[in-house]
Amino acid sequence: MKKGKNSTKYIIFALGTSLLILIFVGYTDLGNLSTDKNSTTTFVTVKNETIRVSQRGSGKDILLIHGSPGMIEDWNDITEALAKEYRVTSFDRPGHGFSSSNQYTYHIKDNALITEQLISKLNLKNPLIVGHSYGGSTAAYMAVHTNKKNLQFLLIDAPLYTSRPRKIYKLISTPVIGKGMALIASYTIADNQIRDGLSSMFQNTAKEKIEYLIKERQQIWSQPKVIYTKSKESVNYQEDLNAISHQYKHIRSAITLITGKDSLGTLRKDCERFHEEVHHSELILLDKTGHYIQFDKSQDVIEIIRHKMRSDTLILQDTLD
C-alpha cells in the first residue's frame, strides 16, 4: 500500500513539474525565428509591437494585409508587378512572420488600429487597402469605423459573417498552458498541418510552385508564436465578426469583393451576403480558384487593382476640376 502511495506521489510530482516546464518554455522565444535575412524589409514600432514592413515602388499607395496565418510573402506574385506603377506596402501582422506579439490581444480591432497607425507612420496617402482572408475582415472593420476619407477597400475571399475554429485551435488557445502547447505543436504536428491545410487551397497554381509555397510557409508558420496567434485569432473570430457585421449597411467607402465561383473552396457565400447588404459594393467572381486567389489568379487580381487605382485617380481629378 505504501509503495502504491509513493508511486502516485511521484506521478503527480512528475506531471506537475512537466506542467510548470510547459508553462515556462511557452513564454520564452524558443522555436521562434529571431531575424529576417530579407534585405528588402524593415521594422517599425507601432503600439508597442515591432512590425516587419516591405515597401516597394513609388507613386500612389497600395496597402496589403495578409490572412491568418500569413506574411508579407503572401503578396509576392502581385507586388512585383504593381511596384512598377505604384508604391506597394505590405507587413506582417502582429504575431505573424517576423512581427512581435507583445501586447496583442488577437482581435480584428487590434489589427485595424495597427493598420491605421502604419498608414500615418509611413505617410501613406489615401491608400487602396487590399485584404486577403483575415486581412479582408480587418479591412471590413476599418471600412465600418474609419474616419478617413477617400479610402477604397478590396476584400479577397474574406470571412465576413461566419468562422468556426478547429478543435486544435481551441486546445492551443487554452489559458496559461496554450503557448507551451504551441511550442510542442511546432516540433511535432505543425509541418503536416500546414501541408494538409494549404494543399486544398489552390486550384490554378502549378504543383511545383505549391510545393515551394508550402515549404516556405512551413518554415515561418511553424513558429510557436504564429501557431498561438493563429489559434487565438481563430477562437476570437466569430465574436469579432458578430461585433461588426450588423454595421456593414452603414459603410460608405468604396468596396470591391473578389471571391471564387466555387462556393466549397472559397468564401463566396459570405461575400455575396455582404454584397447584398452593401448596395454600392462590387462583387467579382473568378473561375478556377481556391482560397489563395492572389496566387491562383494573380494576373486577374493585378488588373482589378490597377483598374481601382485608375478609377480613383479619375475621381480625384473630377473633384479637383
C-alpha positions in Angstrom: 0.0 0.0 0.0 2.8 2.4 1.0 4.6 1.6 -2.3 1.5 2.5 -4.3 1.1 5.8 -2.5 4.7 6.7 -3.2 4.2 5.9 -6.9 1.2 8.1 -7.1 3.2 11.0 -5.5 5.9 10.5 -8.0 3.5 10.6 -10.9 1.8 13.7 -9.5 5.1 15.4 -9.0 6.3 14.5 -12.5 3.1 15.8 -14.0 3.2 19.0 -12.0 6.9 19.5 -13.0 6.1 18.9 -16.6 3.2 21.3 -16.5 5.4 24.0 -15.0 8.1 23.5 -17.6 5.5 23.6 -20.3 4.2 26.9 -19.0 7.7 28.4 -18.6 9.0 27.4 -22.1 5.8 28.7 -23.6 6.7 32.2 -22.5 10.2 32.1 -24.0 11.3 32.7 -27.6 12.3 29.1 -28.1 11.4 27.9 -31.6 10.7 31.5 -32.9 12.9 33.0 -35.7 14.9 35.9 -34.4 15.8 37.8 -37.5 14.7 38.3 -41.1 17.5 38.0 -43.6 15.5 39.7 -46.3 17.2 43.0 -47.1 14.1 44.4 -48.7 12.2 44.6 -45.4 12.5 46.8 -42.4 10.9 47.1 -38.9 8.8 49.8 -37.4 7.3 50.1 -33.9 3.6 50.5 -33.7 1.5 50.2 -30.5 4.5 48.6 -28.7 4.8 46.0 -31.4 7.7 45.5 -33.8 6.2 45.2 -37.2 8.1 43.9 -40.3 7.3 46.1 -43.3 8.0 45.8 -47.0 7.7 48.9 -49.2 8.4 48.8 -53.0 8.0 51.1 -55.9 6.7 54.7 -56.0 3.5 56.6 -56.8 0.0 56.2 -55.4 -0.2 53.9 -52.4 -1.5 50.4 -52.1 -1.5 48.7 -48.7 -1.7 44.9 -48.5 -3.0 42.9 -45.4 -2.4 39.2 -45.2 -4.6 36.4 -43.7 -4.2 34.1 -40.7 -1.6 32.7 -40.7 0.2 34.8 -43.3 3.1 37.0 -44.0 4.5 39.6 -46.4 5.5 36.9 -48.9 1.8 36.0 -49.5 1.7 39.0 -51.8 4.9 38.4 -53.8 3.1 37.5 -57.0 1.3 40.8 -57.3 3.8 43.1 -55.5 6.4 42.8 -58.2 4.1 43.8 -61.0 2.3 46.6 -59.1 5.5 48.1 -57.8 6.4 49.2 -61.3 3.5 51.7 -61.2 2.7 52.3 -57.5 4.1 52.3 -54.0 3.2 48.9 -52.6 3.3 48.4 -48.8 2.8 45.1 -47.0 3.5 44.0 -43.5 3.5 41.0 -41.1 0.5 41.4 -38.8 1.2 41.1 -35.0 2.3 37.5 -34.1 2.9 36.5 -37.7 6.0 36.3 -39.8 8.7 38.3 -38.0 6.4 40.7 -36.2 6.1 40.7 -32.4 3.0 40.0 -30.3 4.0 41.8 -27.0 0.6 43.2 -26.2 -1.5 41.7 -29.0 -5.0 40.6 -27.8 -5.7 38.6 -31.0 -8.7 40.6 -32.2 -9.6 42.2 -35.6 -9.8 45.6 -33.8 -6.1 45.4 -32.9 -5.1 44.8 -36.5 -7.3 47.7 -37.7 -5.7 50.1 -35.2 -2.2 49.0 -36.1 -3.0 49.3 -39.8 -4.3 52.8 -39.3 -1.2 53.8 -37.4 1.0 52.3 -40.1 -0.8 54.4 -42.6 0.1 57.5 -40.6 3.6 56.4 -39.7 4.6 55.5 -43.2 2.8 58.6 -44.6 0.6 56.7 -47.0 -1.7 58.9 -48.9 -5.3 57.6 -49.2 -4.1 54.0 -49.9 -6.1 51.4 -51.6 -6.4 48.8 -48.8 -6.3 45.2 -50.0 -7.0 42.4 -47.5 -7.0 38.7 -48.0 -9.0 36.4 -45.7 -8.4 37.7 -42.1 -6.8 40.7 -43.7 -10.1 41.3 -45.6 -12.0 41.1 -42.3 -9.7 43.7 -40.9 -10.3 45.9 -43.9 -14.1 45.5 -43.4 -13.6 46.6 -39.8 -11.8 49.6 -41.0 -14.5 50.4 -43.5 -17.1 50.4 -40.7 -15.1 52.5 -38.3 -12.7 54.7 -40.3 -12.9 58.5 -40.2 -10.5 58.8 -43.1 -12.0 60.0 -46.4 -11.2 58.7 -49.9 -10.2 55.2 -48.8 -11.0 52.3 -51.0 -11.1 48.7 -50.0 -10.6 45.5 -51.8 -11.5 42.3 -49.9 -10.2 39.0 -51.3 -12.1 35.9 -50.2 -12.7 37.2 -46.6 -14.8 35.7 -43.8 -17.4 38.4 -43.1 -20.1 36.7 -41.1 -19.1 33.2 -40.0 -15.9 31.4 -38.9 -15.7 28.1 -36.9 -12.4 27.4 -35.1 -10.9 23.9 -35.4 -10.7 21.9 -32.2 -6.9 22.0 -32.2 -7.0 25.8 -32.1 -9.3 25.8 -29.2 -6.9 23.5 -27.4 -3.8 25.6 -28.1 -5.6 28.8 -27.1 -6.1 27.4 -23.6 -5.1 30.0 -20.9 -1.7 29.6 -19.2 -0.5 26.4 -21.0 -1.5 27.4 -24.5 1.8 28.9 -25.5 3.6 25.8 -24.3 1.3 23.6 -26.3 2.1 25.8 -29.3 5.8 25.1 -28.8 5.2 21.3 -28.7 3.0 21.6 -31.8 5.8 23.5 -33.7 8.1 20.5 -33.3 5.5 17.8 -33.9 2.4 18.4 -35.9 2.9 21.8 -37.4 4.5 20.9 -40.7 1.9 18.3 -41.6 -1.0 20.6 -40.6 0.4 23.4 -42.8 0.8 21.0 -45.7 -2.6 19.5 -45.4 -4.3 22.9 -44.9 -2.5 24.6 -47.8 -2.8 21.7 -50.3 -6.6 22.2 -50.6 -6.5 26.0 -51.0 -5.1 26.2 -54.6 -6.9 25.3 -57.8 -4.9 27.0 -60.5 -1.3 27.1 -59.3 1.5 24.8 -60.7 2.3 21.8 -58.4 6.0 22.8 -58.2 5.1 26.3 -57.0 2.6 24.9 -54.5 5.4 22.8 -53.1 7.7 25.8 -52.8 4.9 27.8 -51.1 4.3 25.0 -48.6 7.9 24.7 -47.7 8.3 28.4 -47.3 5.3 28.6 -45.0 6.4 25.5 -43.0 9.5 27.4 -42.0 7.7 30.6 -41.0 4.3 29.4 -39.9 5.6 26.6 -37.6 6.9 29.2 -35.2 5.2 28.8 -31.8 4.2 32.4 -31.7 2.5 32.0 -35.1 0.7 28.8 -34.1 -0.5 30.5 -30.9 -1.6 33.7 -32.8 -3.5 31.7 -35.4 -5.2 29.7 -32.6 -6.2 32.8 -30.6 -7.4 34.7 -33.7 -9.5 31.7 -34.8 -11.2 31.3 -31.4 -12.0 35.1 -31.3 -13.0 35.3 -35.0 -16.8 34.7 -34.7 -17.1 37.1 -31.8 -15.2 39.8 -33.8 -17.4 39.3 -36.9 -20.6 39.4 -34.8 -19.4 42.8 -33.5 -19.1 44.4 -36.9 -21.3 42.5 -39.3 -24.5 44.3 -38.3 -22.8 47.6 -39.1 -21.9 46.8 -42.7 -25.0 48.5 -44.0 -23.6 51.8 -42.8 -20.4 51.5 -44.8 -19.9 54.5 -47.2 -16.4 53.7 -48.6 -16.0 52.1 -52.0 -15.6 48.4 -51.6 -14.8 45.6 -54.1 -15.0 41.9 -53.2 -13.2 39.2 -55.0 -14.1 35.5 -54.5 -14.3 32.3 -56.4 -17.3 30.7 -58.2 -16.6 27.5 -56.3 -18.5 28.1 -53.0 -17.0 25.0 -51.4 -13.4 26.1 -52.0 -13.9 29.8 -51.3 -16.0 32.1 -49.0 -18.4 33.0 -51.8 -21.5 32.9 -49.6 -20.1 35.4 -47.1 -19.0 37.7 -50.0 -22.4 37.5 -51.7 -24.2 38.3 -48.5 -22.0 41.3 -47.9 -22.6 42.5 -51.4 -26.4 42.3 -50.9 -26.2 44.4 -47.7 -23.7 47.0 -49.0 -25.6 48.1 -52.2 -22.8 50.2 -53.6 -20.2 47.4 -53.3 -18.9 45.5 -56.3 -18.6 41.7 -56.4 -16.2 39.9 -58.7 -16.4 36.1 -59.1 -13.4 34.3 -60.6 -13.4 30.8 -62.1 -10.9 28.0 -61.2 -9.6 29.4 -58.0 -9.3 28.3 -54.4 -8.9 30.5 -51.3 -5.5 31.8 -52.3 -6.8 33.9 -55.1 -3.7 36.2 -55.2 -1.7 33.1 -56.3 -4.3 31.2 -58.3 -5.4 34.3 -60.2 -2.6 36.8 -59.7 -2.9 38.5 -63.1 -6.7 39.0 -62.5 -6.0 40.5 -59.1 -3.3 42.8 -60.5 -5.7 44.0 -63.3 -8.5 44.6 -60.8 -6.2 46.6 -58.5 -4.9 48.6 -61.5 -8.5 49.4 -62.5 -9.3 50.5 -59.0 -6.3 52.8 -58.8 -7.0 54.4 -62.2 -10.7 54.9 -61.3 -9.6 56.5 -58.0 -7.3 58.9 -60.0 -10.2 59.9 -62.3 -12.4 60.6 -59.3 -9.8 62.8 -57.6 -9.3 64.7 -60.9 -13.0 65.3 -61.3 -13.1 66.5 -57.7 -10.3 69.0 -58.3 -11.8 70.2 -61.6 
